[in-house]
């Protein structure tokens, strides 16, 4: 039986909404007013086009995803209304909770725009479903993907978002060991033993950086090979992964430093790593799914191990500062956590596929 990937994607998007709405989750306080008093507050004096766009567009995917879930279920009545009411209730809850955060301002206009965005997304999804796109998606899944593919599909859909947060090496994710050691240092007050855990790492050698780039692009290909059955389709997946990876990394650079720096991260080492990933992926497209799952697990371990040896360069630190101080302050933390967690979630999915294939055999 084929299960829909819309469920895990929807939960990830709900997590994004909660994070974006309640960041930075600090200094909660009671202002002595009812949380929903913003509903009858005066009109705001200052409003920007960016605020309108982000509140409207940001909730459209969630409305669309909920409509897809409703259409997949046995209940077919009024999917747009149900999705809009659910998202509107979530947005109302988030705006009400913002009343307790000193750095956030609850807004009636934000709630209305969020709800309107969800309604637009729900209408678009319903229109596409009635036009046959849902049937086309089901047919595409049957042709391209093996059953029990929703875990891999959800990871592949989340991969571009995980790449949006800047990393020490292009396409690198999971660089969290030093930060965990520092957090443990602060939590447990290890004192003299802490410097040994949080000591500065030496800069990556060019060969190690090249390996990080190659493995970062190779891993999603190997995961895709676990569920994509045809060799021809696997080769198409390789080209798609490279294209999406380059676009997402370029978008991250553009968001951090401006459109003029979109491709500043491209250099001979990055190009060589991408070329190596392309050659390896095309060769491994001929390998059975269980072998690819095992190779994905190995590649993930090597990638995380190498990346966690990389220091936070001054350029990387400036990039993080630009994100944390810019318009995307509400989203940088979620993208960061997604980039940290993605490779470890991928390890779990790869292990599950190895166990599932072994059980069938």
Secondary structure, 3 states (H helix, E strand, C coil): CCCCCHHHHHHHHHHHHHHHHHCCCCCECCCCCCCCHHHHCCCCCCCCHHHHHHHHHCCHHHHHHHHHHHHHCCCCCCHHHHHHHHHHHHHHHHHHHHCCECCCCCCHHHHHHHHHHHHHHHHHHHHHHHCCHHHHHHHHHHHHECCCCHHHHHHHHHHHHHHHCCCCCCCCCCCCHHHHHHHHHHHHCCHHHHHHHHCCCCCCCHHHHHHHHHHHHHHHHHHHHCCECCHHHHHHHHHHHHHHHHHHHHHHHHHHHCHHHCCCCCCHHHHHHHHHHHHHHHHHCCCCHHHHHHHHHHHHHHHHHHHCCCCCCHHHHHHHHHHHHCCCHHHHHHHHHHHHHHHHHHHHHHHHHHHHHHHHC
